[in-house]
Amino acid sequence: MFTWRYLVFERTRLEDDHTAVFVQSLDSPGSPEDADRITPWKMNCEDHPEFSPSGNWVLFSCEPEGEAIEELYWVHPNGTGLYRLTYAPDDVHYEGSSFSPKFKGWGDIVAVRHPAYGYYDNSDVFRMHIEVSDVQSEVTVNLT
């Protein structure tokens, strides 16, 4: 478990309705200016970002400006290493992602994908295995 104390959250810019992910130290005075934006506004990253158990990665989904799909991404808490983890067809969206409690820079994440393989307007939950050494993801199990 990491020992530093940070909060990760999403913020929407009202003037253009774009969303970005921010990290802020819990030891800061709490001013909005103390938060560090770690994703570009134009990528519209959101969906409850979360830290990996070690604190080395932040996982979230983005729907970049001009695209109609939502994919999973991750980045280091300092904003470096932004990487797209999924490549879905145009009509598929990934969201609601979470790290496995045992994720150590490699391991599993779970994510919701919709539409589901079955009935329209349903979603499926997938477990995906991630290898950081060559940053690849692969859908391993459809859990639903």
LINUR-V319265 format. One record per residue. N is the residue number from 1. RES is the residue in one letter. NEAR is the number of other C-alpha atoms within 10 Angstrom. Layout:
n->N res->RES near->NEAR
n->N res->RES near->NEAR
This chain:
n->1 res->M near->7
n->2 res->F near->10
n->3 res->T near->7
n->4 res->W near->9
n->5 res->R near->10
n->6 res->Y near->17
n->7 res->L near->14
n->8 res->V near->20
n->9 res->F near->18
n->10 res->E near->18
n->11 res->R near->16
n->12 res->T near->15
n->13 res->R near->11
n->14 res->L near->8
n->15 res->E near->6
n->16 res->D near->9
n->17 res->D near->11
n->18 res->H near->19
n->19 res->T near->23
n->20 res->A near->21
n->21 res->V near->32
n->22 res->F near->22
n->23 res->V near->20
n->24 res->Q near->20
n->25 res->S near->15
n->26 res->L near->13
n->27 res->D near->9
n->28 res->S near->11
n->29 res->P near->9
n->30 res->G near->11
n->31 res->S near->8
n->32 res->P near->9
n->33 res->E near->9
n->34 res->D near->14
n->35 res->A near->19
n->36 res->D near->16
n->37 res->R near->20
n->38 res->I near->20
n->39 res->T near->23
n->40 res->P near->15
n->41 res->W near->19
n->42 res->K near->16
n->43 res->M near->19
n->44 res->N near->23
n->45 res->C near->29
n->46 res->E near->23
n->47 res->D near->19
n->48 res->H near->16
n->49 res->P near->24
n->50 res->E near->19
n->51 res->F near->20
n->52 res->S near->23
n->53 res->P near->17
n->54 res->S near->14
n->55 res->G near->18
n->56 res->N near->15
n->57 res->W near->22
n->58 res->V near->24
n->59 res->L near->28
n->60 res->F near->26
n->61 res->S near->28
n->62 res->C near->26
n->63 res->E near->20
n->64 res->P near->18
n->65 res->E near->12
n->66 res->G near->8
n->67 res->E near->10
n->68 res->A near->12
n->69 res->I near->18
n->70 res->E near->24
n->71 res->E near->21
n->72 res->L near->23
n->73 res->Y near->20
n->74 res->W near->24
n->75 res->V near->20
n->76 res->H near->17
n->77 res->P near->25
n->78 res->N near->15
n->79 res->G near->18
n->80 res->T near->12
n->81 res->G near->11
n->82 res->L near->17
n->83 res->Y near->14
n->84 res->R near->17
n->85 res->L near->18
n->86 res->T near->18
n->87 res->Y near->14
n->88 res->A near->14
n->89 res->P near->8
n->90 res->D near->10
n->91 res->D near->10
n->92 res->V near->15
n->93 res->H near->23
n->94 res->Y near->27
n->95 res->E near->20
n->96 res->G near->17
n->97 res->S near->23
n->98 res->S near->20
n->99 res->F near->21
n->100 res->S near->17
n->101 res->P near->12
n->102 res->K near->13
n->103 res->F near->15
n->104 res->K near->17
n->105 res->G near->17
n->106 res->W near->16
n->107 res->G near->17
n->108 res->D near->22
n->109 res->I near->21
n->110 res->V near->20
n->111 res->A near->22
n->112 res->V near->20
n->113 res->R near->22
n->114 res->H near->19
n->115 res->P near->16
n->116 res->A near->16
n->117 res->Y near->13
n->118 res->G near->11
n->119 res->Y near->8
n->120 res->Y near->9
n->121 res->D near->9
n->122 res->N near->11
n->123 res->S near->17
n->124 res->D near->16
n->125 res->V near->19
n->126 res->F near->20
n->127 res->R near->21
n->128 res->M near->21
n->129 res->H near->19
n->130 res->I near->20
n->131 res->E near->14
n->132 res->V near->12
n->133 res->S near->8
n->134 res->D near->7
n->135 res->V near->12
n->136 res->Q near->15
n->137 res->S near->19
n->138 res->E near->13
n->139 res->V near->15
n->140 res->T near->12
n->141 res->V near->12
n->142 res->N near->15
n->143 res->L near->11
n->144 res->T near->11
